[in-house]
Amino acid sequence: MLLGRLLAVALLAVLPPSAALGWEDDGHKIVADVAEALLTPAARSKVDRLLNGARMRGVANYADDIRPFQPQTARWHFVNVAPGERHYSRERDCREIQGQGDCVIAAINRALDVLGNPGVPEEQRALELKYLIHFVADAHQPFHAVTEARGGNDIRVSFFGTPSNLHRVWDLDMIKRTGITPEDYAASLVAKWKRERDRDGTAAWGVSVDWAMTSREIGMRALVGNGADIDQSYIDTFLPVMNERLMLAGVRLAGVINQRFR
């Protein structure tokens, strides 16, 4: 069964004060495709206009693409929750760092404010829509809220016998092992959501800080020791979790867009 083979991509990890790149390209395309499939007709029409007819997947990595040229956006991709902390503090974890920005939680909230304001020029709203598509996905990436071990970069592992690190395993290795295209991956997640979603929609609720802190909880559970072997047992444990994060990222992205483009 296709869904049984799915495996999420994940992080380019948090490198304080450096910035992570987020889900690998395919992961962002998957989230964008899930969201696009769940847009209302009104929201789809507005998105089409703002993006000049481009697919959401076509701009899903825009925030990564511009980052080398706009370092002031670097910290918008993650939140560096203080090591050992279980609760978010804006003053501590999302403060503005000169020339680097603040955090993904604040970046999402700014994008939502602009998209909800019809008085803002469409060019700016289009830019913030591109940011939103990317950063909602980043907020659901578990290691984008894990500061420990530099988001997994410092944890050297063996991935089915191949040297890697935990950052790379989540970002690239696991999804490449599946051989599944982003299109098929997204279609399976959309089908799963439509088949299994809770009927009152509570799984799609929440705000950016909730999404990020749930990511942190998952990321902390997914940490392994330096030199660990990543094998099928690790994949079996975290596959359902990763599928859920990608699915919810797309569902929630569609939800906030639908709310603002009624």
SULQUI-V501484 format. One line per field, one symbol per residue. phi: phi as a letter, one per 20 degrees, with the letter a starting at -180 (. if undefined). psi: psi as a letter, one per 30 degrees, with the letter a starting at -180 (. if undefined). burial: + if it has 16 or more other C-alpha atoms within 10 Angstrom, else -. Layout:
BEGIN
phi->???
psi->???
burial->???
END
This chain:
BEGIN
phi->.gffefbfebfdffcfefdeengfgffffffffffgfdffgffffffgffelnfffffdfdgfffegfdcffegefebcefggnedcecgfedcffdgncndaffffffffffffedfffgfffffffffffgffffgfeegeecdegllmnfedfcddlndgbcfgfgffcgfffffmefgffgfffffffffedgffemffefocgffffffgfgfgffefcfgnfeecffffffdgfffgfffffgffffffffgfedf
psi->keeffkkllbljlkikglklfakleeeeeeeeeeeefgkleeeeeeeeeeghfkleffgfgeeeefeffiffgeffflkikkkfkfkkjeeefglkkkgfadleeeeeeeeeeefgjffkkeeeeeefeeeeeefeeeffjegfgjfkhhgfegjklkjhfkkaleeeeeeeeeeefegkleeeeeeeeeeeefeflkfggfffllleeeeeeeeeeeeeffkllkglkjaeeeeeefeeeeeeeeeeeeeeeeeeeeefi.
burial->--+--++++++++++---++++++++++++++++++-+++--++-++--++----++-+++-++--+---++++++++++++-----+-+--++++---+++++++++--++-+++--------+++++++++++++++++++++++++++++++++++----++++++++++++----+-+--++++++--+----------+---++-++++++-+++-+++----++-------++-++++++++++++++++++-++-
END
